[in-house]
Amino acid sequence: MFQRFGGRPGNLAHLDRVEALVRARFALAPDLLVLVAEERTRLPGFPPAETVVRFWTGPDTRYRLRFFKPAAGVAPADLPPAWLLPSLIDDGDPDCC
């Protein structure tokens, strides 16, 4: 559906794997949008790279996950249980996470 731009070419497989983990954990349909990005951080006390996932279950319901590690290091055990989905709603608060 969408083509990934930017980033390291060798990292695309890790981003795809994280997307598949999120889709499986939260039983997301193939037509729902899931965005996975690895972002560099320069803030003191933060790791040099973190993985951010945003996904939608409807036109007005967006969710956000943040892993304080590169996409290559994200494992199934890092994902929250599916029953915590309501707590992952992204309301746009810039001070969160």
DASUL-V124032 format. One record per backbone hydrogen bond with DSSP energy under -1.0 kcal/mol. NH is the residue of the N-H (numbers start at 1). CO is the residue of the C=O. If there is no record, write none. Layout:
BEGIN
[[NH;CO] [NH;CO]]
END
This chain:
BEGIN
[[11;8] [12;9] [15;11] [16;12] [17;13] [18;14] [19;15] [20;16] [21;17] [22;18] [23;19] [24;20] [25;21] [26;22] [28;23] [32;29] [35;54] [37;52] [39;50] [41;48] [46;43] [50;39] [51;67] [52;37] [53;65] [54;35] [55;63] [56;33] [57;61] [63;55] [64;88] [65;53] [67;51] [69;67] [73;70] [74;71] [78;75] [79;76] [84;81] [85;82] [87;84] [88;85] [90;62] [96;93]]
END
